Amino acid sequence: LLATDGTVIGEASSSYPVHAPHPGWAESEPGDWWLAVGEVVRKAVGNHADQVQAIALSGQMHGVVLASESGQPLRPAILWADTRSFATLNDYHSLDAAILELLGNPITAGMAGPTLLWLREHEATVYTEARWALQPKDWLRLRLTGEVATEPSDASGTLLYDVVSNNWAREAISALNLRCDWLPKIIPSSAIAGYLTTDASEHLGLKVGLPVIAGAADTAAAALGNGLLEPGLVQLTIGTGAQIITPRSQPIIDPQGRTHLYRAAVPNQWYTLAAMQNAGLALEWVRGILGLSWQEVYTKAFTVPPGCEGLTFLPYLTGERTPHLDPYVRGAWVGLGLHHTQAHLMRAALEGVAFALRQGFEALEATGFKATELRLAGGGTAEMPWKQLLTDV
């Protein structure tokens, strides 16, 4: 809950399950999101409900909610981490180079376009019956307002969108033999998308008729909130994975297809993103198998000299996106010797993640920008020795 000057008045969070009915799948029930939203809004707002003037949304990118005309989900949402659509990527690779360039992004499983190709092939009945194919936050907004829309920052992460013209990439959609009628209209991120319905107001404990703003994808919203508006600024966010982003005033598309280009939350701006899958995820795995607490990670690992006396860790436990685009590459410790200890193994993991992030940074630099400032964000950058290692690398 924010004041008009940006001061945080209240905040709350709620978890919901992610289901993996098969290896490589990642799904959530949209109804669980709806319950979570009702819970956290009431907690965050507290006794300020009468003062709330508007609602805006931010949410995870790339997912797909197939819904009826009224917004009823027809199956669980398929999320960004889901890799079942890998077999459909050849359909994209067969497109003309000029069409692929307009999409502005590497062709990866988990994005909406490949997911919809998978649904067409494997769940034809649901595919045919669905009226809308929505991003997660856009489905929530439909529940809040009864109105259907998306906005550029989320649309640009679907592999169905022309990142230059700010329209659905109808030529690509037609060539892929996908439906265009279920894609929502695209409105500005700051536009009023609708107004809070009676049912939604009762669920949230807020006034009927509040304006609901279109909002933005999570990374775009975070970039705006952190003031990432000027070229040269770079933000490294480390959580489970890691993202390195920098704003662009022009749509500079990576000719090697290693980095992503998305629309920003402000008009006529873009941001380039390098996405690495194994950051906090890999470090947590190593910490766990070594039986260390996080405090021990930092006290032990940094007793080992840089380079770990010849030991290298490859952090690719779940494949990799930037710059390798290989979901099947896997990790390893390389150069193990009898002189290596638990502390060496942990330090090597920290260094391996840091150098994987450097590869992502170098892929961004190859698109033609010069960094003037690096900002660290996310819970995975909290400890000073780790911050220093990241900065050194």
C-alpha positions as CSV (number, residue, x, y, z in Angstrom):
1,L,0.0,0.0,0.0
2,L,1.6,3.2,-1.2
3,A,1.0,6.9,-0.5
4,T,0.9,9.3,-3.4
5,D,4.6,10.2,-2.7
6,G,5.6,6.6,-2.8
7,T,5.9,6.0,0.9
8,V,5.1,2.4,1.9
9,I,2.1,2.4,4.3
10,G,1.4,-1.3,4.4
11,E,2.6,-4.6,2.9
12,A,1.7,-8.2,3.0
13,S,2.4,-11.5,1.3
14,S,0.8,-14.9,0.8
15,S,2.1,-18.1,-0.7
16,Y,0.3,-20.5,-3.0
17,P,1.4,-23.9,-4.4
18,V,3.1,-24.5,-7.7
19,H,2.3,-28.0,-9.0
20,A,4.6,-30.3,-11.1
21,P,2.4,-33.2,-12.2
22,H,5.2,-34.3,-14.6
23,P,8.9,-33.6,-14.7
24,G,9.5,-30.2,-16.2
25,W,6.0,-29.0,-15.7
26,A,5.0,-26.0,-13.5
27,E,1.4,-25.1,-13.0
28,S,-0.7,-23.0,-10.5
29,E,-4.5,-22.8,-10.0
30,P,-5.6,-19.2,-10.8
31,G,-8.2,-19.6,-8.0
32,D,-5.3,-19.8,-5.5
33,W,-4.0,-16.4,-6.8
34,W,-7.5,-14.9,-6.3
35,L,-7.6,-16.2,-2.7
36,A,-4.1,-14.9,-2.0
37,V,-5.0,-11.4,-3.4
38,G,-8.0,-11.1,-1.2
39,E,-5.9,-12.1,1.8
40,V,-2.9,-9.8,1.2
41,V,-4.9,-6.7,0.2
42,R,-6.9,-6.8,3.4
43,K,-3.7,-7.3,5.5
44,A,-1.8,-4.5,3.7
45,V,-4.7,-2.0,3.6
46,G,-5.6,-2.5,7.3
47,N,-7.8,0.4,8.4
48,H,-7.0,2.5,5.3
49,A,-9.6,1.0,3.0
50,D,-11.6,4.3,2.7
51,Q,-8.5,6.1,1.6
52,V,-7.5,3.8,-1.3
53,Q,-7.9,5.7,-4.6
54,A,-6.7,3.1,-7.2
55,I,-5.3,-0.4,-7.7
56,A,-2.5,-1.5,-10.0
57,L,-1.1,-4.9,-10.7
58,S,2.3,-6.5,-11.3
59,G,2.9,-10.2,-11.9
60,Q,5.1,-13.0,-13.2
61,M,5.7,-13.0,-16.9
62,H,5.2,-15.6,-19.7
63,G,2.5,-17.7,-18.2
64,V,-0.8,-18.7,-19.8
65,V,-4.3,-18.8,-18.4
66,L,-6.9,-20.2,-20.7
67,A,-10.2,-18.8,-19.7
68,S,-13.9,-18.6,-20.8
69,E,-15.6,-15.4,-21.9
70,S,-16.3,-14.5,-18.2
71,G,-12.8,-15.4,-17.1
72,Q,-13.4,-18.8,-15.7
73,P,-10.1,-20.8,-16.0
74,L,-10.4,-23.9,-18.1
75,R,-7.3,-25.6,-16.8
76,P,-4.4,-24.7,-14.4
77,A,-2.2,-21.9,-15.5
78,I,1.1,-22.9,-17.2
79,L,3.9,-20.9,-15.7
80,W,7.2,-19.4,-17.0
81,A,9.3,-22.3,-15.4
82,D,7.4,-24.9,-17.4
83,T,9.5,-26.5,-20.1
84,R,7.0,-29.0,-21.7
85,S,6.8,-26.8,-24.8
86,F,10.5,-27.4,-25.8
87,A,9.4,-29.7,-28.6
88,T,7.4,-27.0,-30.2
89,L,10.3,-24.6,-30.7
90,N,11.1,-25.9,-34.2
91,D,7.8,-24.3,-35.3
92,Y,9.4,-20.9,-34.3
93,H,12.8,-21.7,-35.8
94,S,11.1,-22.4,-39.2
95,L,9.7,-18.8,-39.3
96,D,11.4,-16.3,-41.7
97,A,14.3,-14.4,-40.1
98,A,12.5,-11.1,-40.6
99,I,9.5,-12.3,-38.6
100,L,11.7,-13.7,-35.8
101,E,13.6,-10.4,-35.5
102,L,10.4,-8.5,-34.8
103,L,9.7,-10.8,-31.8
104,G,12.9,-9.4,-30.3
105,N,13.6,-12.4,-28.0
106,P,15.3,-15.8,-27.9
107,I,13.0,-18.7,-28.6
108,T,12.6,-20.5,-25.3
109,A,10.2,-22.9,-23.7
110,G,8.0,-21.4,-21.0
111,M,7.0,-18.3,-23.0
112,A,3.3,-18.0,-24.0
113,G,3.6,-18.7,-27.7
114,P,5.4,-22.1,-27.4
115,T,3.0,-23.0,-24.5
116,L,0.0,-22.3,-26.7
117,L,1.5,-24.5,-29.5
118,W,1.8,-27.3,-26.9
119,L,-1.8,-26.8,-25.8
120,R,-3.0,-26.9,-29.4
121,E,-1.3,-30.3,-29.9
122,H,-2.0,-32.0,-26.6
123,E,-5.2,-30.4,-25.2
124,A,-7.2,-29.6,-28.4
125,T,-10.6,-29.4,-26.7
126,V,-9.5,-26.8,-24.1
127,Y,-7.6,-24.9,-26.8
128,T,-10.7,-24.7,-28.9
129,E,-13.1,-23.9,-26.1
130,A,-11.0,-21.1,-24.6
131,R,-12.1,-17.5,-25.3
132,W,-9.1,-15.8,-23.8
133,A,-5.3,-16.6,-23.4
134,L,-4.1,-14.3,-20.7
135,Q,-1.0,-13.5,-18.7
136,P,-1.3,-14.1,-14.9
137,K,-1.8,-10.5,-13.8
138,D,-4.2,-9.8,-16.7
139,W,-6.4,-12.7,-15.6
140,L,-6.5,-11.2,-12.1
141,R,-7.4,-7.9,-13.5
142,L,-10.3,-9.5,-15.4
143,R,-11.5,-10.9,-12.1
144,L,-11.3,-7.5,-10.5
145,T,-13.0,-5.5,-13.3
146,G,-14.7,-7.8,-15.7
147,E,-12.6,-6.2,-18.5
148,V,-10.0,-7.9,-20.7
149,A,-6.7,-6.3,-21.6
150,T,-3.0,-6.6,-21.5
151,E,-0.2,-4.0,-21.7
152,P,3.1,-3.8,-23.5
153,S,5.5,-5.0,-20.8
154,D,3.7,-8.4,-20.5
155,A,2.7,-8.7,-24.1
156,S,6.4,-8.3,-25.2
157,G,7.2,-11.5,-23.2
158,T,4.9,-13.8,-25.1
159,L,6.8,-14.4,-28.4
160,L,3.6,-13.3,-30.1
161,Y,4.3,-9.5,-30.0
162,D,6.1,-7.1,-32.3
163,V,8.4,-5.2,-29.9
164,V,8.9,-2.4,-32.3
165,S,5.3,-1.5,-33.4
166,N,3.6,-2.4,-30.1
167,N,1.1,-4.7,-31.7
168,W,0.4,-8.4,-31.7
169,A,2.7,-10.0,-34.3
170,R,-0.1,-11.2,-36.5
171,E,2.2,-12.4,-39.3
172,A,4.0,-14.7,-36.9
173,I,0.8,-15.8,-35.2
174,S,-0.7,-16.7,-38.6
175,A,2.5,-18.5,-39.7
176,L,2.4,-20.6,-36.5
177,N,-1.3,-21.4,-37.1
178,L,-2.2,-20.0,-33.7
179,R,-5.4,-18.1,-32.8
180,C,-5.4,-14.3,-32.7
181,D,-9.0,-13.9,-31.5
182,W,-8.2,-14.8,-27.9
183,L,-5.4,-12.3,-27.4
184,P,-6.6,-9.2,-25.5
185,K,-6.3,-5.6,-26.6
186,I,-3.1,-3.8,-25.7
187,I,-3.4,-0.7,-23.6
188,P,-0.7,1.5,-21.9
189,S,0.7,0.3,-18.6
190,S,-0.6,3.4,-16.9
191,A,-4.1,3.3,-18.4
192,I,-7.2,2.6,-16.4
193,A,-8.2,-0.9,-17.5
194,G,-11.5,-1.0,-15.7
195,Y,-13.2,-0.4,-12.3
196,L,-13.6,-2.6,-9.3
197,T,-16.8,-4.7,-9.4
198,T,-19.1,-5.3,-6.5
199,D,-18.0,-8.9,-6.1
200,A,-14.3,-8.0,-6.3
201,S,-14.8,-5.1,-3.8
202,E,-16.3,-7.5,-1.3
203,H,-13.4,-9.9,-1.8
204,L,-10.8,-7.2,-1.2
205,G,-12.6,-5.1,1.3
206,L,-12.3,-2.0,-0.8
207,K,-14.8,0.5,-2.3
208,V,-16.8,-0.4,-5.4
209,G,-15.7,1.4,-8.6
210,L,-12.1,2.0,-7.8
211,P,-10.0,2.5,-11.0
212,V,-7.8,-0.5,-11.7
213,I,-4.6,0.4,-13.6
214,A,-3.3,-2.0,-16.3
215,G,0.0,-2.3,-14.4
216,A,3.2,-4.0,-15.6
217,A,5.2,-7.2,-15.7
218,D,7.2,-7.9,-12.5
219,T,10.6,-7.0,-14.0
220,A,9.4,-3.9,-15.7
221,A,7.7,-2.7,-12.5
222,A,10.8,-3.4,-10.5
223,A,12.9,-1.4,-13.0
224,L,10.6,1.6,-12.8
225,G,10.5,1.4,-9.0
226,N,14.3,1.4,-8.8
227,G,14.6,4.4,-11.1
228,L,16.2,2.5,-14.0
229,L,15.3,5.0,-16.6
230,E,18.6,6.3,-18.0
231,P,20.8,4.4,-20.5
232,G,23.9,3.1,-18.8
233,L,22.2,2.1,-15.6
234,V,22.4,-1.7,-15.0
235,Q,20.5,-3.7,-12.3
236,L,21.5,-7.1,-11.2
237,T,18.8,-8.9,-9.3
238,I,19.6,-12.3,-7.6
239,G,16.9,-14.6,-6.3
240,T,16.4,-18.2,-7.3
241,G,17.7,-17.1,-10.7
242,A,19.2,-13.8,-11.7
243,Q,18.4,-11.0,-14.1
244,I,20.6,-8.3,-15.4
245,I,18.6,-5.4,-17.1
246,T,19.4,-2.1,-18.6
247,P,17.0,0.5,-20.1
248,R,17.0,1.3,-23.8
249,S,15.5,4.3,-25.6
250,Q,15.5,2.4,-28.9
251,P,14.5,-1.3,-29.6
252,I,18.0,-2.8,-30.0
253,I,17.5,-6.4,-30.9
254,D,20.3,-8.9,-30.0
255,P,21.5,-10.3,-33.4
256,Q,22.7,-13.4,-31.7
257,G,19.4,-14.0,-29.9
258,R,21.0,-14.4,-26.5
259,T,19.3,-11.6,-24.6
260,H,15.7,-10.5,-24.2
261,L,14.1,-7.2,-25.3
262,Y,10.9,-6.2,-23.5
263,R,8.8,-3.1,-23.4
264,A,9.2,-1.0,-20.3
265,A,6.5,0.2,-18.0
266,V,6.8,3.8,-19.3
267,P,5.9,4.7,-22.9
268,N,8.3,4.4,-25.7
269,Q,11.0,2.7,-23.7
270,W,12.4,-0.8,-23.7
271,Y,14.8,-2.8,-21.5
272,T,17.3,-5.5,-22.4
273,L,17.5,-8.5,-20.1
274,A,19.9,-11.3,-19.6
275,A,18.2,-14.1,-17.7
276,M,20.3,-16.7,-15.8
277,Q,18.4,-19.7,-14.2
278,N,20.9,-20.8,-11.6
279,A,21.9,-18.2,-9.0
280,G,20.4,-18.5,-5.5
281,L,18.9,-21.9,-6.6
282,A,22.4,-23.3,-7.2
283,L,23.9,-21.8,-4.1
284,E,21.1,-23.1,-1.9
285,W,21.6,-26.6,-3.4
286,V,25.3,-26.6,-2.7
287,R,24.8,-25.2,0.8
288,G,22.3,-27.9,1.5
289,I,24.4,-30.9,0.4
290,L,27.4,-29.5,2.3
291,G,25.2,-29.1,5.4
292,L,26.2,-25.5,6.0
293,S,24.1,-22.7,7.4
294,W,24.2,-19.4,5.4
295,Q,26.4,-17.9,8.1
296,E,28.8,-20.7,7.7
297,V,28.7,-20.3,3.9
298,Y,30.3,-16.8,4.2
299,T,32.6,-17.5,7.1
300,K,34.1,-20.6,5.5
301,A,34.0,-19.9,1.8
302,F,35.9,-16.6,2.1
303,T,38.8,-18.3,3.9
304,V,39.7,-19.9,0.5
305,P,41.8,-17.8,-1.9
306,P,40.2,-16.6,-5.2
307,G,40.3,-19.3,-7.8
308,C,39.8,-22.0,-5.2
309,E,43.2,-23.6,-5.9
310,G,42.1,-24.9,-9.2
311,L,38.5,-25.9,-8.5
312,T,35.7,-24.6,-10.8
313,F,31.9,-25.0,-10.4
314,L,29.5,-25.0,-13.3
315,P,26.2,-23.9,-11.8
316,Y,23.9,-25.1,-14.6
317,L,21.7,-27.4,-12.4
318,T,18.5,-26.6,-14.4
319,G,19.9,-25.8,-17.8
320,E,20.7,-22.2,-18.8
321,R,19.1,-19.3,-20.7
322,T,21.5,-16.4,-21.3
323,P,23.9,-16.9,-23.0
324,H,23.7,-20.6,-23.8
325,L,20.0,-21.2,-24.4
326,D,20.3,-24.9,-23.5
327,P,17.7,-26.4,-21.1
328,Y,19.8,-29.7,-21.0
329,V,23.2,-28.4,-20.0
330,R,24.1,-29.5,-16.5
331,G,26.5,-28.5,-13.7
332,A,29.7,-29.9,-12.3
333,W,32.7,-29.3,-10.1
334,V,35.8,-29.5,-12.3
335,G,39.3,-30.0,-11.1
336,L,38.6,-31.7,-7.8
337,G,41.7,-32.8,-5.9
338,L,42.5,-34.3,-2.5
339,H,43.5,-30.9,-1.2
340,H,40.0,-29.4,-1.7
341,T,37.8,-29.0,1.4
342,Q,34.1,-28.2,2.1
343,A,35.1,-24.5,2.0
344,H,36.6,-24.9,-1.4
345,L,33.4,-26.5,-2.8
346,M,31.3,-23.6,-1.4
347,R,33.7,-20.9,-2.6
348,A,33.8,-22.5,-6.0
349,A,30.0,-22.4,-6.2
350,L,29.9,-18.7,-5.4
351,E,32.6,-18.0,-8.0
352,G,30.8,-20.2,-10.6
353,V,27.6,-18.3,-10.2
354,A,29.4,-15.0,-10.3
355,F,31.1,-15.9,-13.6
356,A,27.9,-17.2,-15.1
357,L,26.4,-13.7,-14.3
358,R,29.4,-12.1,-15.9
359,Q,28.7,-14.1,-19.1
360,G,25.2,-12.7,-19.0
361,F,26.6,-9.2,-18.6
362,E,28.9,-9.6,-21.5
363,A,26.0,-10.8,-23.7
364,L,24.3,-7.5,-22.8
365,E,27.4,-5.5,-23.6
366,A,27.5,-7.1,-27.0
367,T,24.2,-5.5,-27.9
368,G,25.9,-2.1,-27.8
369,F,25.7,-0.4,-24.4
370,K,28.2,1.0,-22.0
371,A,27.5,0.5,-18.3
372,T,27.9,3.6,-16.1
373,E,26.5,2.2,-12.8
374,L,25.6,-1.3,-11.4
375,R,22.9,-1.6,-8.9
376,L,22.4,-4.8,-6.9
377,A,18.9,-5.9,-5.8
378,G,17.2,-9.0,-4.4
379,G,17.7,-11.0,-1.3
380,G,20.6,-12.9,-2.9
381,T,22.9,-9.9,-2.7
382,A,22.6,-9.1,1.0
383,E,26.0,-10.2,2.3
384,M,29.0,-7.8,1.9
385,P,31.6,-10.5,1.0
386,W,29.3,-11.8,-1.7
387,K,28.6,-8.3,-3.0
388,Q,32.4,-7.7,-3.2
389,L,33.0,-10.9,-5.1
390,L,30.2,-10.0,-7.6
391,T,31.7,-6.6,-8.0
392,D,35.2,-7.9,-8.5
393,V,34.1,-10.4,-11.2
